[in-house]
Amino acid sequence: MKLNYIKTTLIFGLAAMVGCKQKEETKSYGPVSADDIKAHIAVLANDSLMGRKPFGPGEPKAINYISSEFKKLGLAPGNNGSYFQDVPMVEITNTPSDSMVVSGPKGRFSFKKADDFVVFSRREQDTIQLKNAPMVFAGYGIVAPEYHWNDYAGLNVKGKVVVVLVNDPGFKAPEKLFKGDTMTYYGRWTYKFEEAARQGAAGVLIVHQTEPASYGWQVVRTSNTGSKLYLQQADKHMGRCQVEGWITEATAGKIFGAAGITGDLRAIARKKDFKAIPLNMNVTVGISLKLKYAMSHNVVAILKGTEKPDETIIYSAHWDHLGVGAPVKGDSIYNGAVDNASGAASLLAIAKTFAQATTKPKRSIVFLAVTAEEQGLLGSEYYATHPIFPLAKTVANLNMDALGFFGPTKDLAITGKGQNDLDDYVAAEAAKFGLELKGDARPGAGSYYRSDHFNFAKVGVPALDMNNGANSIEHGEEWGKAKKKEYNDSNYHQPSDNYSADMDCTGMAEIANILYNIGVKLADETTFPGWKAGSEFKALRK
C-alpha cells in the first residue's frame, strides 16, 4: 500500500495549490473551468481518500469535501437542511462451494468455482443450498410484450434453475429483432436476474459469451467474487432467486450436450416458436454468506429556481471507487481519477458556474453526488426509489461518468443515442461548435444501462450520459482511439487510474460546458423533454 497519506486537514490546501498552479499553465475552456475540474480531481483521487470505497475510511473525507464545496458556493442543503441522504446498505460476502455438480441420465459433471462458474446470493441469510434442482433452458430469459416475446410462456420454474443467454435476440441476428445490435434493457444481466425472480425461479445462471456480453470471463469472475454491497430491503432480498450466477460457454456446452442440445444456442433461442426446454439435468451448489450492515451517503445540494422552484434538473456523478485492493506493481489504492473523480469534479465545477451566474435559473438545479455506483448503481437507485424531489416534476437527469482525459475532441458521444429528447439538446449544442454527434461505439454493450443515469430512466425521467468522442482536436482520431483503448485495457478499475499533474482536463470541461448550457436551457423552458418512440422507458414517463 502507498504510504504518502495526507491528512484530511491538508486536502483543501492541496486543492487551492493545484488550482493556482493550473491557472498559470492551462487555458480555460468556457465558463466551466478546466482548472477547477483538475483541482478537484487532485483532491478526490489523492491517496488519503483510500480509493473512496463506501463504508471505507475514504467515504467521510470524500463526502465532506464535496459538501463543503457546495456550502462554500452558497448552495443550499438538498435534503431537508442536510447535504446528505442516508443510503442503508448491506455488505454480503459470498463464499460458494468449491464445485457445482450437475448430473442427469447422460452424465455427471463437477464444475470448478471461478474457472467454470460464479454464483452468489443477495438473500440475507447464513447459508444457501440448492440440492438437485431441475435445470431448464429459458432462452434469453425475456418477457417483452412490446416485442411480442415471452421466454417464460407456459413455464413453471418454481424450485428450478433457469439457464439463460446474455444480451437479447437482436444481437447479430440475421433478421431485425428488438433493436438489432443495440442492446435493450432486456439484454442486460441485471434484468435477467430480476425477471427470473419475478417468475419464481430458485436460481438463474447466465451463459457467458464474450462478444454479446462485451467483456471476457475474467470480468465476470472478478466482479462477482468476494464482498458486494446491496441496498437494504424490507424483505431482506428474499424475493430474489436463492442463487444468481454465470457459467462459462464451455460449461454450458457440456450441460447442453448431455441434454442433447447442440448447435448455436442463440439461433435456437431466437426462433419465434421457441419454447423453454427442460434439460433433464439437476444442479447442486451451496453458498455461505457473511453480512455487514452500514450506512453510506449521497451528497445533494440545490440552487432554488426563481419562478418554478418545484421543478428540478438533476446533475449527477458518482463519488465512489473501489477502495484498497489487490496490489498491482506495488500499488493497492484504486484512486479512480478518471472513474469517477472526473465526473464528481465536473459536477462541482458546474455547480460553481451556476452559483456565480448573474442570471439565476427559473427551475431549480440539483447537484447529486451518489454513492456505490461501482457496487451496482446503488446510490442512484436509492435516490430514484426514495426521491427527495418529486419524480413527476424532475425535468431531466444529466449524468457524468469517466469523462475524456485527453483534451477536447471534434466529436461527442451520447450513450444510448436515440432514447430521449435530450439528444436534440446535445445536437443543438454540437451544431453551435461544429462538433460531430455520435452514438455508442459499441451499441451491443448496453452502456446506457451501466451508469447512474439509468436509474432515473427506470423511473421514467429522461436521462442523458455523454462523453467526448475519439477525434482529438490536437492529435486526430487514431490517437484518440488509442488513448481510449489504452485506458480501457490498462487503467480501467486498476490502481493506475491516478491523478497526474500532466492530466489534460480541457476535454472534461468541453463536456461540462455543454451540459451546463443544456441545463440553462432546460431551466428556462416550460416544457418537459420526453422519450422517443421505441424507447422501453416511454410508458414509464406517461
N, C-alpha and C positions, 0 to 999 in steps of 0.2 A: 504494500500500500504506500502511496505517496506520503511524505512527511511534512510537506510545506503548507501546513494548515495556517489559515489566517483567522484570527479571532473575529467574531461577528462585529465587534465594535470598529474594526478596520475596514469592513466591507464598503461602507458608504464613502469613506475616504478614497478607496480604490476606484470607485465609480467616478468620482469627481476628477481624480488624476488622469484616468484613461480618457474621459471626455475632453479635458483640456488639451491633452496631447493630440487627440484625433482632430480637433478643430484646426490645428496647425497643419495637419497632413492631408486631410480628406476634404474633397469638395462636397458640400451638402447637395442632396437631391430633393428639391421641392420643399414644401412646408414641413413634412415629416423628415426629421434629420437622421441621416445615416450615422452621424456621430453619436446621437442619443442611443440609437439601437446598439451600436458597438459597445458603448459604455455599460449598458445594461447586461449585455451578453458576458462581458468580462466579469461581472459580479455573479450572475446566475450560474455560470459554468466554472466558477472557481472551485478548487479542491475543498475549500472549507465547507461547502454545501454538500459534500459527500455524495454527489450524484442525484440529489433531490428525490430520493425514493420516499413515497408516502409511508408514514409510521417511523421513518428513519430520522437520524439527527439533523438531516438537511431540511426536513419539512418546515419546522418553525422558522429557520433562517430564510428560506425562500419566500414563504407566505408573508412574513413580517416585512421583508424588503419590499415586496410588491405592494402591500397595503400602505406602507409608509410613503411610497412614491405617490400612490393615489392621494393620500392625505396632503402631501406637500403641494400637489397640483390644485388643491381645493375641491376635489371631487367628494361628493357625499358618500357615506357608507351605503351599500346597496341592499342590506338585509336588516331592516328594522333597527337601524342605528349601529349595525356591526358591519365590518368589512368582510366577515367570514360567514360561510354557510357550512355547518357541520355535515360531514358525509360519513355516516356509520358504515364500517366495512368489517369483514371477517377475512382473516388470512388462513387459508386452508393449505396445509402441506400434505400432499397425497403421496403415499408410498405403495405402489402396486405390487402384486406378487411378481416374482421374477419371470414367471411364464404364464401364458394364456393357452389353455388347452381347448382345441376344437376337435370334436370327434363325431363320427357318424358311420353308417354302414360301409362307406367306401374308404375309410381311413381315420387315423388319429394323428393330430399334429400338436406339437408343443412349440409355441412361438416365444421368442425371446424379447423381454422388455427393452424398450428403446430402439433396438435394432429392427424388430418386426412390428411392434405395436406401441402405442402410448394410450393409457386410459387414466381417467381422473373422475372426480365427482364433486359437485357443488353441495351435495347434501351434508348438513351439519350434524354428523353422527360419527362415532368412533371407527366403525368398520362397514364396509360394503362387500357383499358376497353374491356373485352370480354363480349358480351351480346348474350346469346342464340346461342353460336357457336356449330355447329353439331360435335359430337364426333364419331371417327372411331377407331376400334382396328386394328393396323397395325403390329401385331405380335411382332417380335423383333426389328422392325424399321430399317432393314438392307438392303443395296444394295451391294452385294459382288459378282461381276461377276466371280471371280476365284473359288468361291464355287457354282456357278450357283444358286444364291439366290437373290431374289428381292421381299421384302415385300410390295413394293410400285407399283408393276407391275399393269398397267391399272388403277391406283388410282389417282384421282384429289383431293388434300387435300387443295386447296386454300380456305381460310376462315374457315377451320375446325381445330379441336384439335385432334391430334393423340395420342392414348394411346398405349404405347409400354412396353415390358418386359425388365428387366435388364439382363445383360450378353448376351450370344449368344446361338444358338441352340445346340451346342455341350455339354454344361454343363449338366452332369448327364443324357445324352441321352442314350437310350438302344442301339442305333446303332451309328457308328462313323460319326459324323458331325463336320465340321470345324476342330478344333484341339482337340476335345474331351473336357476333363475337363480343359484344358489350355485355358484361355480366349484369344481371338484375340482382336484387337482394335475395331472390330465391336461390341464387348460386353461392351465396356466402355461407361459410361453415356455421356461423352463429345461427342463421336461420334454420339450418338442418337440425341442429340440436334443439332449438325451440319447437319446431314442428313435431319432431319425434316425441317430445314431452307432451305436447298437446294431444297427440294420438294415443298416449298412454303406454308407450314402449318402456320396457325395463332398461334397455340400453340402446345406444346408437354408435355405430362405427363408420367413419367416412373412409373411403378408399382414396388414398393419396396418389395423385398423378401429377408430375411436375408441371407440365405445360398448362393444363386447366387450373391448377392451383396457383401458378405463377411463382412458386418458390419450391425449393428442394425439401427432401425429407428432413435434413438437418434443422431446418427452421421449425418444422412441426415438433421435432424431438426437443429442441432447446426451449421452445415456447411453452411446453406442456409438462415439464418436469420440475420438481421442487415445489416451492410455495407459490400460490396465486392469491390475489386479492379479489374479493367479490363484495358487492353491496349486501348489507344485511337485509334479510327479508323476513316478514312476519311468519311465514311458513317454514323458515329455515331451509329454503330451497328444496323442500320435499316434493314440490311439484315438478322438479326436473327429473330426467331419467336417472336411475341409480348410477349408471355408468355412461360416460361420454368418452369418445376417443377416436383414434385414427389407426388404420393399418396400412402397411406398405402395399404397393401394387403387386409385389411378388407374393406377399402373404395372401392377398385376395386371390391371386391366381391359383394357389394351392387349394384354397377353400372352394372356389367356384369349380375348379377342375374336378374335385372329388364329388361335387354336386352334379356333375355332368354338364356344366355350362362353360362353353368355350367361345372364343372369338372376341370381337370388340364389344365390351360391356356397354360403352357409351352408345353404340349403334343399336344394341338390343334395347336399352332403356329409353331411347328417344322414339321408338316406334309408337305410332298413335294408338295401337291396340295393346300396348304393353300392360301387363298385369303383374303385380308383385309375385315373386317366385319363392316358395319355401325351399330352403337349401338342404333340408333333411340333415342338418348338422347342428350340434349343440355346443355352446361355449361355456367355459368355466374360468372365472378370474375373480380375484379379490383385491381390495384396496384398504389400507389402513390410513386413517385421517387424523391430523393434529390441528386443532382450532385455536385461533387467537383473535380476540375482539378488540377493536380500537377505533378511534375517530380520526379521519382526515378532514381536509378543508378545501372548499373552493374559496376564491377571493373575488369579491364583487364590489364595484363602485358605480356611481351613476351621476350623470350630468342631466339635470332635470330640463325637460323641454319647456319652451316659453309659452306654447299655445296648446299642445296636446301631450302633457306630461305622462298620461296613462298609456300612450302608445310608445313602444320601445324598439330600438335597433340594438342588437346584441353583438358586440365584437368579442370573440373568444380565442383562447390559446391555452394549451396545457402547460403547466409549470413543471411537471414531474419528469423524471427519467428513471434509470434503472438502479441507481444507488451504487453499492460496492459489490463486486462480483469476482468471477474468476480472473486472475491476472493475465494480461497479455503483454509480453515484453516488459514485465516488471510493473505494469500499471494496472491497478484494480479498481480505480474510480471511474465510473461511467458518467462523464460530465454532461453529455448531451448538449454541446454548444449549438449545433445546428438543430438537433431534435431534442427539446424544442425551446432552448433558451432564445433562439432566433424569433420564434413566434411570440413568446412572453415579452421579450424586449420590444418587439414591434407594437404589441398591444399597449405597452407603457408609452411608447413614442407617439402613437396615435392619440392616446388619452391626453398627452401634453398638448398636442396640436389643437384638439377640441377645446381644452380648458383655456388656452391662451387666445383663441379666435375672438375677434371683436364682435362678430355676429353669432349669437347663440342659436342652436338648433330648435326648431319648433316641436319636434318629437324628442323624447328622452333617449339618451345614448347610454347603454350599459356596457361596462367593461368587465369581462368574466374570465378569470384565470382558473382553470379547472384542474382537479387532481386526477391521478390514476388513469390517464389515457393509456399508458403503456401496459396497464393491467386489464385492458378491455373496455376503454372509453367510459370508465366508471363515474368520474366526476360529472361529465356532461350528461350521462344517463340519469344520475341522481337529480341534477337540476331540471332536466326535461320532465321527469316524473314528480318532482317537488318544486315547481317553478315559483320563483319569488315574484315575478311579474306575469300577469295572465297571458297564456299562450295565444289566445284569440286576438290579443292586442299586441302581440310580438310581430313586428313587421317583417323582420329578416334576421338571419344569423350570418355573420361574416367571420369566417374562421381562418386562423393562420397556423400552419404546422410545417416545420422544417423548410424554411424559406431559402431561396437560392443564395449561395455563399460565394459566387464567382463573378460578381458585378452585374450591371444591367444587361438586359437582353433585348433583342429586336422582336421577340415574340412572348406571348403569355399563354399559360396552360390552365384550363379550367378542369378541375376534377369532376367527372360526371357531367360533362358538357351536354346540354340538351334537356336537363332535368327541370329547370325552372326559369322564371323571367329574369332572375339576377344575371343570367348570361348576357341579356340585352344591355344591362347597365355596364358590364365589363366591355362589351363590344363598342359601346359609345365612347368609353374612356380610351380604349385601344385605338379607335379611329382618330381621336384628338392628337395622339402622339405618333401615329403611323406605325403602330405595333400590330404584328400578325397574331391572330387569335387561334389557338389550337385546343383540342380536347386531350383526353388521356393518351399518352404514348402507348400504353398497354391497356386497352379497354377491357380485356378479359380478366384483368387482375382485380377488378371490383374495388378500385381505390376510393370510390365515393362512400363506401361503407366502412372505411378504415381509419377515420379520424373523427373528431368530436362533432363536427357539423352534422354527421349522420344522425345523432340522437335528436337533434332538432327536426331533421327531416322525418324521422319516425313518428313525431307527434304533429306533423303537418306544416311546420314552419319552414318556408323557403330558406335554404341554407346554401352557402357558397364556400368552396375551398379552392383557392387558386395559388399559382406559383409562377416563378419565372419559367420561360421556355429554355431552350438549349442554345439558341443562336446568340452568342456573346457579341455585344457591340464592338468590343475591342479585339477579340481573338477569333471570332467566327463560330459556326455551328459545330464543326467536328471537334473543336477544342472543348466547347461546352458539353457536348455529349460525353466526351472522355472524362471530363471532370465529374459529371453526374454518375457515370459508371464507377469511377474510382471511389466516390463516396459510398455508393451502394455496396460495392464489393469489399471495401476495406475499412470503412469507418462507421457505417450504419450499425447502431446498437453495439458499438465497440468502445473501449476506453480511449481510442484515438480520436473520437469526436470531441476535440478540445478547442478552447478559445486560443487564438493566436493574435499577436499584435499585427500580423500581416493579413488578417481576415478582411475581406472586401465586403462591406455591408451595403454598398450602394444599390445592389440588386434587391436586397431586402427592402430598402427604402422605396425602390420603384414600386414594388407590390403594395407596401404600406400606404403610399400616396394614392394609388388607385383605389384601394379600399376606403381610405379616408374620403376621397371625392364621392364615391358611391354612397357612403353613409350620410354625407352632407345632403346629397340629392334626395335620398330616401326620407331624411328627417324633415324636409320641407315640402314633401308631397302630401296629398290627401288620400291617394290610392294605396293599395297593398299589392305587392308582387304575388303572382300565383305560380302554380305548377303547370308545366307544358303537357299537352296531350300525350298519353302513353306513359307518363310517369307513374310509378307504383305508389307515389305519395299524394297524388292529386285528390283522391277521395278523402284522405285524412283532413286536408285543409277545409274541405266543404263541411 
